């Protein structure tokens, strides 16, 4: 990646103010400096009421369960977003993979969400490897319920012994697009909304190597269904894209594909 000298100066000035700029915003071309670390990229593009969902990084198979569709009713970037209807058991899944085994390395999971809310008594899972939000097996999940967004991870001890961090009052259920990023940086778990860190907490050990499928908008078993729109989902393994709790500019276009 080649940076223009004027853009380097702008980035340095912004950093001095505690404000981090996305690296590819200031790059010549549209390249992701961490492309090699991306293990899942879903732009959620397609025709209105489309039924095909694609991983743009490695071409992993994305299975449609129930009736999620690509929708042009609400779009953050590109041609569509993924819409999960207001009824239970509409979700996407990908097979278990070594790519979801984060170990003790840094990582970043980010997405744009609109009107995300749980449909059942328990929280709705946005993405994770969990049969629900119980901690009786190796599992992890980003979930939401009403006004909060949280991250939980367990080795299966019956408690969230790896991490349990929530961002309260961020209103994922609002009728507005918001950028969400959950990052691990060493032993700290960070949750950002629209480029601002809302909360952080300890992540005490390696992430669990779950054998469950990776699911979007529900757990692997019935329960924890989610409704709303999701766009621009990206998982980066081995990199905390948004470190140190510093405010950053959320992506202003669809994520790069190289």
N, C-alpha and C positions, 0 to 999 in steps of 0.2 A: 504494500500500500504506500503510495507516494502522497505526501501532504504538501499543500501549498504553504510557503513561508508565512504569508499573511494569516492563513488559517491556524497555523501553529501558534502564532502570537495571540490570536483571539482565544484559542483553547487555553493557553497559559493564563491569560487574564481572567478567564472564567473560572479556572481552577483556583486561582488566588482568592476569588470571591466565594469559594466553597460550592461552585456550581460546575457539574461535570457535563460535558457535551458528548453525545454519541459519537464514537470514532468514525463511523462510516458517513455521518453527516458532513464531515470535513475531508472526505477522501475524494480523489479524482476517480470517477467511475462509481460503481455501486457495489463495492465488495465488502464482505464481512471479515474483519481481521481475525475472527474466531470461527470461521466457517469449518475448519477441520474438527472443531469441538462440538459442532451442532449434531445432535443425534435424532432430533425430530423437528420438522418444520411443516406446519399446516397453515396455508393461507386461507383455507375454507372457501375458495373461489368456485364459481359454477353458475349455472342457470337458476332462476327462481324455482324452488321446489325440486332442485336436483338431488340425486341420491348417491352421488359419488364423492368420496373424500380421499385426498391424496397426501402422502408424505413426500414433500419436495426434496428432502435430503437424500434418503437412501431407498425410497420406494417401498417402505414397509407396507404390508397389507393393513388397511384400515377397514374394520368390519362395522357395518351399520346394523344396529340392533333397535327394533321398534321403528319409529318414524322420524328420526332427525333428518333435516333437509338443509341444503344451501338456500339461503334466502336473500333477496334483494331489498327486503323491507327495511332492514337496518344494516348498514355496511360501514365499517371503519375505513378499510383500504381495500382496493381491488374491486372485484365484481360482486362479491357476496360475503356472507358470514354463515356460520353454522347455527341453525336454530333448533333448539330442543323444546318441543311443544309442552304445553301445560298439562301433562299427564305423565304418569310414572313409567319407568322402564324404556325411555328413549335415550339411547346413548351410543357412543362409539367405543371400539376396543381395538387394541393391538396386542399381539402375542407377547408373552414374557420374552425378554431379551437381555443380554449382557449389557446393552446400552442403558438399561434402567438401573443397573447396579452401580450406584455412585460411590460406594465405599466411603472413605474419609476425605475424598477430594472435594474441591469447591464445585458449585454448579449454579445454574440459573434457570428457573422456569418462569416464563412470562407469556402474557396473553392480554388481549383487549376483551372486555366484557360489557354487556349491556343488559340491564334488567335481570340479573342472576339471582335466583331465589330457590330455596329448598321447597320440595313438594310434599314432604312427609314430616313426621314428628321430629326426626333427627335432621342434622345438617345435610345439605346437598353437596356431593363431591364434585368439584370442578375437574380435577385430574388426580390420579393416584393409582396405587396398587394396594387395594384394600377391599375386603368383602363388606365393609361398612366402617363406621367409626368406633368399632370395638378394638381393643388392643391385645387380643388373644392369639394373634399370629403375627409374623413379620409383615409389617405393612407401613404405608405412608400415604398421605393425601393432603391436598389443598381443598378446603371446604368453605362453604358459606351458609349463613343463616341470617336473614333479615339484614342487620346493619354491620355484621362483622365478616371478616375473612380470616381464616386460620390455617396453620400448618401443623400436622401431627405426624409423629413417627414412633414406631415401637419395634422392639426385637421379639415381641410376643409374650411379654411377661405379665400381661394384664393391665399394664399402665403405659402411658406415653413416656417411656423412659429415655428416649433419644431426644425428642423435642416436642414442645407444645407451646406454640406462640400464636397469638391472635392480634389482629388489628381491629379495634373496636370503633364503631361510628363511621365507617367508610362507605356504608350504604351501597353494596354491590347490587342491591335490588332496585336502585334508582333507574329511571328512564333516561340514561345518559351513558355515553361511552367512557370507560375509564381503563387506563393501562395499569395492569397489576404485574409485579415482579416479586418472586420469592427467591432469595439467594442464600447460599451457604458461603461464608467467608471464614475459613479456618474453623474455629469453634463457636462462631456466631451465626445465627439465622436471622436474616433481615427481610422485612416485608415492606414493599414500596407501593404506593398508589399515586399514579400520575407524577412519578418522579420524586416523590417525597417519602422518606422513610417514616412509617407510622409506628412501627414497633420493631424491637429486636430481642433476641433471647438466646440462651445457651443451646447448642446442639452438641451433646456430650460425647458422642462416639461415632463410629461408622454407621452409615445408613444401612437399613436391613436389605438383604438380598432376597426380596420376595419372589415367589414363584408364580404369583398371580398375573393375570393380564393387566396391561395398562388401560385404564378406562377413563373416559371423558363424559361427565354429566351423570355418572352413577357409579356405585361400587360394583364389584364382580358378582355379588349376590343381590337379590331383590332388596331394595332399600337405598336411601340416600340419593334419590333422584333429584335432578336439577332442571329448572326451566330457564330460558333466556337465550341470549346470543353470545357466541364466542368467535373471535377473529384473531388471526395472526398469532397462533400458538407456536412457541419455540422452546425447546429444551437444549441447553448448552451444558455439556459435561466437562468438568475440569477447569471451569472459569467462573468466577464471580464477576459478572459484567458491571455490576453497580456496587462498588466496594465502599466501606468506611462510613456508611450512613449519609453520604453526601447527596444533596439534591442533584438530579440530572434531568436532561431534556428527554422525554419519552420519544420513541421512534415517530417520525413524521411522515412515514410512508411504509408500504409493505416491507417486510424483512428481506434483505438481499438473498439471492439464491446461489451465490458463489463467494 
